[in-house]
Amino acid sequence: MAMTMTEKILARAAGKEAVAPGDLIMAKLDLCLGNDVTSGVAIDEFEKAGFERVFDPERIVLIPDHFTPNKDIKSAGLVKQMREFSKKHGLEWFEVGRVGVEHAFLPEQGLVGPGDVVAAGFSGSFPGLNLAVALAAHALDAELIAISSVTASTWGANQPGFTWPEMECLLAPTIIPRASIAVTAGGDGDIARDLEFDGRQMAASIRDEAARCLGAAAFRPADFDDAIRQRMSAYRKAANGRPIALYVNVGGTAASLGESSAVLNLKSGFIRPGPFDRSERRGVMARFAEQGVRVLTLLNIRDLAVRWGIPLAVAGR
């Protein structure tokens, strides 16, 4: 029997082929929403049970919309409890003055929508993720402006003829829209300085050929600081005065991540807007965040797979 849309969503979340009315299921939640009526009860029970941390701060949002502005001391206390719990556990918290009716507010706060500009830094380490980001942007009718690197680590797309920029040349524009506005050699200094001479020469040759194929710029920065300047300038030029809704970092490109230890404290996933690295060696990711742009970093694949319940392939099986 065919399932309704709601049943299909619940079946997928429960890891089942099908569900039907009356079934009792255990589902993985994409997002938990609490308001100033329900959150107090949940917080009380959470603390009574002795829990010390929530299951995933990125999947919990608290919105005070019923009794705000507060009508009395009791309602003010409920909001205060939510505020303090959110701060303690690093939850998404929408303060009074930047919130609306909860059921409409979350869809209205969609990170990316039709016509939005999404900037991306693609390394050669995860070509599948690069492709996934490109297809997601296309499905959302968002405009993707990416800067792609040739080089990759041991397990990435590191075979000449099959690097990420060369893959994009084969796929765009017939299978995927062209995404790259610039191509770099990647690696140390964004010029593959960590490779031997022959490797650097090959990376530079692939960079130049891929840039010609894609109609993109070929970046040859003088040093790390110049690499940052070139990238930020290219994104601004491509956005043409429009705000950038999201920056996506794929892999471990130094110019995108930066060269300071601050990035070691970051988990893969969304990073809220705001400064997280104030060092001079901060990368493009930190610079977008400090400008108020939300950042999505895709680096620790195992962590992402475990968090979202995606099976991990084991080599040799």
Secondary structure, 3 states (H helix, E strand, C coil): CCCCHHHHHHHHHHCCCCCCCCCCCCCCCCCEEEECCCHHHHHHHHHHCCCCCCCCHHHEEEECCCCCCCCCHHHHHHHHHHHHHHHHHCCEECCCCCCCCHHHHHHHCCCCCCCCEEEEEECCCCHHHHHHHHHHHHHCCCEEEEEEECCCCCCCCCCCCCCHHHHHHHHCCCCCCCCEEEEECECHHHECCCCCHHHHHHHHHHHHHHHHHHCCEECCCCCHHHHHHHHHHHHHHHHCCCCEEEEEEECCCHHHHECCHHHHHCCCEEECCCCCCCCCCECHHHHHHHCCCEEEEECCHHHHHHHCCCCCCCCCC
